Amino acid sequence: MNKPVVMIAAGGTGGHLFPAFALTEELGRRGYDVDLVTDVRADQYGIEFPGRTAHQVPSATLRGRSPVAIARTAMTLLRGVFHARALVKSQKPSVMVGFGGYPTVPPLLAARLCGVPFVIHEANAVMGRANRLLVRLASKIAVSFEKTKHLEGTGLDKVRLVGMPVRDAVLAAAVPYKAPTASGALSLLVFGGSQGARAFADIVPDALAGMSEEDRKRIRLVQQVREEDMDRVSTAYGAVGITAELATFFSDLPKRMAEAHLIVSRSGASTVAETAVLGRPAIYVPFPHALDNDQLENATRIQDVGGGWCIEQKDFTPDRLRDEISRLSSDANILGGAARAARSVGEPGAVAKLADVIEELRR
């Protein structure tokens, strides 16, 4: 007997692919075959897609508002719709799921043309532009935050609060938080999302270099660094005697997060969700150039419950970061309280709730 098929559409960033992979793992346990539809290779982050197969369809992100840019994007998306329509007809999914980003537009429009119900999942506290294009066509809308901007006017009977799905590797890494002792090692993890962040290469070395020699000796640093920044960052840490493990990407990042006393990171939806599920205190530095400022919204929501601290990039200086790390690392009660607060808003059951929404459509 053939298994029912679910197709998942996701853009090529870790913030889209990681929850897609999490849902694939859950649906696999429930007896589904799952295909991924994306615009890039699904294994680019060193993590093999856990479903049946991955398909690539043409897609494009709107860059600029000139008539030429709009026409070029529209033509690429149209080609993607025709490609995805043939894919939907051949694979015959019972439901499709989209995780945001313009690469989800062609397959979800193709699903609509073929009469296949689809769910869109919004990871952030601000609904993305691609999801806004699709929201009125969707059968169900799954959200991560109870208050999601730009969801106004949508039929609330279609909306389900599920949270942000996290991968099995994150759930497996979850262990109770142990705050650092006053004289013990401080495990510090710094990463800038799936692509790294130049700002962290610019600011973090100077911040740590400005700490006292005693405090520098406590630090056990793990930092994601872009290839083009690696030499200068490595040299900077070596010059001040800081023990640092540097890499362009960590395939075991959930384990690294669980081992950290304090995290410094961007505040993409996947990062915030995984940090909350693990219950780890974090200093969030939102990416400042997002069109809808979604990362600032994500970080602010966590800060408001006491689970972390938000520093906007315009305020992210070596002195500010140094003072924050020194303050936090000297008081285990502050770090422990933030860890508990973060854990209180984590949603380890989000992926099961989203899978339930999918099964609801199949009934």
C-alpha positions as MATLAB code, in Angstrom:
seq = 'MNKPVVMIAAGGTGGHLFPAFALTEELGRRGYDVDLVTDVRADQYGIEFPGRTAHQVPSATLRGRSPVAIARTAMTLLRGVFHARALVKSQKPSVMVGFGGYPTVPPLLAARLCGVPFVIHEANAVMGRANRLLVRLASKIAVSFEKTKHLEGTGLDKVRLVGMPVRDAVLAAAVPYKAPTASGALSLLVFGGSQGARAFADIVPDALAGMSEEDRKRIRLVQQVREEDMDRVSTAYGAVGITAELATFFSDLPKRMAEAHLIVSRSGASTVAETAVLGRPAIYVPFPHALDNDQLENATRIQDVGGGWCIEQKDFTPDRLRDEISRLSSDANILGGAARAARSVGEPGAVAKLADVIEELRR';
ca = [
       0.000    0.000    0.000;
       1.391    3.394   -1.005;
       1.992    5.936    1.724;
       0.189    9.298    1.515;
       2.432   12.058    0.159;
       2.976   15.515    1.641;
       5.036   18.064   -0.246;
       6.872   20.801    1.647;
       7.928   24.047   -0.020;
      10.745   26.008    1.602;
      13.226   28.675    0.639;
      16.950   28.113    0.729;
      17.868   29.630    4.099;
      18.339   27.663    7.289;
      15.407   29.550    8.801;
      13.131   27.953    6.207;
      14.796   24.574    5.763;
      15.295   23.647    9.414;
      11.576   23.730   10.363;
      10.825   21.972    7.071;
      13.220   19.209    8.054;
      11.628   19.041   11.518;
       8.172   18.560   10.006;
       9.529   15.917    7.631;
      10.863   13.935   10.603;
       7.489   14.094   12.363;
       5.456   13.177    9.282;
       7.797   10.272    8.621;
       6.954    8.912   12.060;
       3.280    9.206   11.156;
       3.632    7.120    8.005;
       3.920    9.763    5.281;
       6.269   10.088    2.344;
       7.557   13.647    2.278;
       9.084   15.506   -0.674;
      10.794   18.869   -0.469;
      10.344   21.547   -3.128;
      12.960   24.293   -3.015;
      15.146   26.471   -5.202;
      18.511   25.227   -3.928;
      20.261   22.063   -2.841;
      18.704   20.875    0.402;
      21.989   19.569    1.816;
      23.858   22.881    1.716;
      24.016   23.052    5.520;
      25.596   19.635    5.915;
      22.274   18.101    6.977;
      20.727   15.447    4.769;
      17.044   15.914    3.933;
      15.218   13.319    6.060;
      12.376   12.698    3.596;
      11.951   10.847    0.331;
      13.436   13.248   -2.201;
      14.021   16.936   -2.928;
      12.930   18.742   -6.088;
      14.215   22.061   -7.388;
      11.926   24.498   -9.180;
      12.749   27.900  -10.698;
      12.124   30.808   -8.350;
      13.268   34.333   -7.655;
      13.141   36.961   -4.932;
      11.987   40.439   -5.859;
      15.052   42.682   -5.740;
      14.231   46.284   -6.535;
      11.047   47.940   -7.686;
      11.993   48.838  -11.244;
       9.694   47.561  -14.027;
      12.560   45.429  -15.365;
      13.210   43.789  -11.967;
       9.510   43.145  -11.408;
       9.050   41.673  -14.896;
      12.116   39.448  -14.545;
      10.965   38.117  -11.180;
       7.432   37.542  -12.465;
       8.671   35.553  -15.470;
      10.867   33.342  -13.289;
       8.016   32.712  -10.859;
       5.707   31.879  -13.758;
       8.193   29.314  -15.066;
       8.337   27.925  -11.536;
       4.547   27.566  -11.420;
       4.487   25.532  -14.639;
       7.358   23.361  -13.410;
       5.741   22.852   -9.993;
       2.323   22.112  -11.542;
       3.806   19.185  -13.472;
       5.486   18.021  -10.263;
       2.245   18.165   -8.267;
       0.383   16.216  -10.956;
       3.027   13.494  -11.037;
       3.544   13.106   -7.264;
      -0.119   13.609   -6.248;
       0.385   15.030   -2.745;
      -2.624   15.071   -0.450;
      -1.454   18.301    1.236;
       1.266   20.882    0.652;
       2.992   23.004    3.285;
       4.911   26.243    2.735;
       7.480   27.721    5.125;
       7.776   31.186    3.637;
      10.083   32.926    1.212;
       9.462   33.602   -2.469;
      10.573   30.075   -3.486;
       7.351   28.777   -1.913;
       5.154   30.857   -4.221;
       5.361   28.688   -7.391;
       4.667   25.318   -5.708;
       1.823   26.643   -3.580;
       0.179   28.394   -6.523;
       0.566   25.128   -8.422;
      -1.155   23.318   -5.553;
      -4.040   25.761   -5.751;
      -4.342   25.218   -9.521;
      -4.402   21.448   -8.980;
      -6.946   21.563   -6.154;
      -4.491   20.435   -3.468;
      -5.063   22.063   -0.042;
      -2.080   23.844    1.456;
      -0.893   25.218    4.771;
       1.433   28.176    5.171;
       3.567   28.433    8.283;
       4.765   31.826    9.482;
       7.892   31.521   11.589;
       8.311   35.145   12.614;
       6.354   37.660   14.646;
       5.855   39.567   11.381;
       4.204   37.802    8.447;
       6.598   37.714    5.506;
       5.772   39.180    2.112;
       5.569   35.871    0.292;
       3.160   34.512    2.890;
       1.084   37.675    2.585;
       0.689   36.957   -1.120;
      -0.615   33.473   -0.357;
      -2.535   33.930    2.859;
      -5.999   34.305    1.322;
      -5.497   31.211   -0.843;
      -4.285   28.998    1.992;
      -6.487   26.328    3.540;
      -4.855   26.822    6.945;
      -2.407   29.334    8.393;
      -0.050   28.145   11.130;
       1.726   30.801   13.206;
       4.540   30.780   15.746;
       3.450   33.828   17.746;
       0.023   34.563   19.177;
       0.320   38.144   17.941;
       1.571   38.107   14.340;
       1.767   41.378   12.436;
       0.024   41.674    9.058;
      -2.344   38.832    9.804;
      -5.212   41.254   10.286;
      -8.179   40.729    8.004;
      -7.463   37.046    7.479;
     -10.199   34.582    8.326;
      -9.316   33.689   11.903;
     -11.028   30.322   11.526;
      -8.074   29.351    9.316;
      -5.395   30.352   11.836;
      -3.725   27.839   14.155;
      -1.158   28.762   16.822;
       1.436   25.970   16.692;
       4.815   27.528   17.484;
       8.045   27.029   15.557;
       8.978   23.423   14.709;
      12.450   22.368   15.842;
      14.469   19.398   14.648;
      14.908   16.127   16.503;
      18.579   17.039   17.004;
      17.518   20.057   19.065;
      15.106   18.074   21.221;
      17.754   15.388   21.752;
      20.288   18.006   22.898;
      18.009   19.540   25.537;
      19.544   19.170   28.995;
      19.073   21.295   32.139;
      21.013   24.544   32.203;
      23.962   24.839   34.570;
      25.084   28.389   35.183;
      28.842   29.094   35.328;
      30.536   29.462   38.666;
      32.236   32.733   39.574;
      35.708   31.362   38.894;
      34.894   28.581   36.430;
      34.970   28.484   32.659;
      32.444   30.500   30.652;
      31.238   28.712   27.517;
      30.359   31.399   24.963;
      28.790   30.556   21.601;
      28.631   33.158   18.811;
      26.907   32.548   15.494;
      25.220   34.672   12.876;
      22.593   32.451   11.343;
      23.169   30.021    8.499;
      25.362   32.461    6.542;
      27.396   33.938    9.378;
      27.601   37.648   10.185;
      30.395   40.096    9.472;
      29.286   42.291   12.380;
      30.232   39.549   14.840;
      33.689   39.226   13.268;
      34.105   42.989   13.612;
      32.785   43.437   17.153;
      33.222   40.277   19.245;
      37.051   40.009   19.114;
      37.482   43.625   20.226;
      34.879   43.184   22.966;
      36.588   40.119   24.432;
      40.043   41.664   24.065;
      38.873   44.558   26.249;
      38.032   42.266   29.169;
      40.433   41.722   32.053;
      43.064   39.018   31.659;
      41.345   37.004   34.389;
      38.007   37.114   32.553;
      39.603   36.289   29.185;
      41.135   33.147   30.676;
      37.650   31.959   31.706;
      36.244   32.123   28.200;
      35.795   28.980   26.123;
      34.662   30.434   22.821;
      32.966   28.743   19.884;
      32.289   31.146   17.006;
      30.940   30.855   13.486;
      33.081   32.986   11.190;
      32.773   33.635    7.465;
      35.649   32.292    5.371;
      36.757   35.787    4.361;
      36.990   36.858    8.026;
      38.647   33.730    9.413;
      42.307   34.795    9.373;
      41.810   38.166   11.036;
      39.472   36.779   13.703;
      41.795   33.881   14.520;
      44.756   36.249   14.777;
      42.838   38.615   17.059;
      41.959   35.880   19.535;
      45.451   34.392   19.473;
      46.942   37.779   20.293;
      45.033   38.038   23.590;
      45.185   34.373   24.613;
      41.513   33.481   24.163;
      40.740   29.819   23.596;
      38.557   29.800   20.471;
      37.126   27.153   18.157;
      36.259   28.815   14.866;
      34.425   27.379   11.854;
      32.329   28.607    8.941;
      29.501   26.239    9.881;
      28.742   23.819   12.723;
      26.670   20.812   11.659;
      26.213   19.943   15.356;
      25.020   23.412   16.332;
      22.189   22.180   18.639;
      24.772   20.355   20.758;
      26.959   23.444   20.838;
      23.994   25.563   21.907;
      23.159   23.165   24.718;
      26.755   23.320   25.984;
      26.811   27.130   26.068;
      26.426   29.263   29.165;
      25.649   32.293   26.977;
      24.844   32.694   23.284;
      25.384   35.736   21.066;
      23.447   35.433   17.818;
      21.113   36.890   15.258;
      17.416   36.470   16.040;
      15.973   34.597   13.108;
      12.901   32.541   13.926;
      14.698   29.173   13.956;
      17.492   30.489   16.168;
      15.098   32.006   18.703;
      12.886   28.897   18.749;
      15.771   26.473   19.189;
      17.399   28.605   21.885;
      14.087   28.755   23.776;
      13.476   25.014   23.537;
      16.982   24.401   24.872;
      16.481   27.049   27.561;
      19.661   29.032   26.973;
      20.186   32.737   27.720;
      21.153   34.769   24.688;
      22.179   38.228   23.560;
      20.315   38.794   20.304;
      21.564   41.194   17.642;
      18.793   41.411   15.021;
      19.771   41.593   11.354;
      19.131   45.290   10.632;
      18.341   45.138    6.914;
      15.306   42.850    6.890;
      12.416   44.467    5.009;
       9.900   43.896    7.789;
      12.312   44.066   10.750;
      11.124   40.593   11.742;
      14.288   39.732   13.699;
      13.842   42.755   15.948;
      10.277   41.635   16.673;
      11.465   38.094   17.461;
      14.190   39.300   19.818;
      11.888   41.772   21.553;
       9.332   39.053   22.299;
      12.001   36.975   24.073;
      13.428   39.987   25.896;
       9.963   40.914   27.145;
       9.636   37.576   28.982;
      13.163   37.823   30.412;
      14.688   35.070   28.270;
      17.389   37.167   26.633;
      18.674   40.605   25.777;
      18.282   42.516   22.524;
      21.010   44.834   21.250;
      20.226   46.519   17.964;
      23.149   46.579   15.578;
      23.433   50.380   15.749;
      24.169   49.934   19.475;
      26.288   46.806   19.066;
      29.756   48.103   19.928;
      32.758   46.372   21.535;
      32.252   48.352   24.747;
      28.535   47.522   24.955;
      29.083   43.829   24.321;
      32.027   43.644   26.719;
      30.003   45.238   29.498;
      27.036   42.914   28.885;
      29.128   39.746   28.904;
      31.010   40.880   32.020;
      27.770   41.725   33.823;
      26.003   38.517   32.925;
      28.895   36.141   33.479;
      29.503   37.505   36.976;
      25.994   36.651   38.200;
      24.807   33.069   37.886;
      21.351   34.090   39.103;
      20.815   36.391   36.121;
      21.861   33.736   33.625;
      19.897   31.012   35.375;
      16.772   33.155   35.496;
      17.042   33.990   31.800;
      17.523   30.312   30.965;
      14.330   29.420   32.832;
      12.405   32.255   31.196;
      13.556   31.228   27.722;
      12.614   27.629   28.400;
       9.147   28.694   29.573;
       8.282   29.983   26.087;
       9.933   27.149   24.169;
       7.577   24.969   22.117;
       9.006   21.429   21.895;
       5.588   20.193   20.752;
       5.247   22.685   17.881;
       6.084   20.178   15.158;
       3.425   17.754   16.386;
       0.828   20.545   16.425;
       1.709   21.475   12.839;
       1.467   17.840   11.755;
      -1.979   17.712   13.378;
      -3.076   20.675   11.212;
      -1.954   18.772    8.117;
      -3.840   15.663    9.138;
      -6.882   17.821    9.823;
      -6.890   18.787    6.135;
      -6.739   15.166    5.037;
      -9.905   14.149    6.911;
];
